[in-house]
Amino acid sequence: MAQIKKESKIMNMKLDKTVYDKLDHFCEETGLSKTAATEKILDKFLTEYFDRPESKRSLFYAD
């Protein structure tokens, strides 16, 4: 059965080696591809970020 193609954009980026190593370990442990893991991680982070009131939208804000 063919997979349904989702709309996507290509993104190329450089990651700090320590961040890449953590992502690689995460993917080995979970069985997710780097693409799927990155999508899930970014979606969770950005959803939580935008769910906060604008006055509390900061990378360093803690409840």
Stockholm file with secondary structure:
# STOCKHOLM 1.0

chainA/1-63         MAQIKKESKIMNMKLDKTVYDKLDHFCEETGLSKTAATEKILDKFLTEYFDRPESKRSLFYAD
#=GR chainA/1-63 SS CCCCCCCCCCCCCCCCHHHHHHHHHHHHHHCCCHHHHHHHHHHHHHHHHHHSCGGGCCTTCCC
#=GC SS_cons        CCCCCCCCCCCCCCCCHHHHHHHHHHHHHHCCCHHHHHHHHHHHHHHHHHHSCGGGCCTTCCC
//
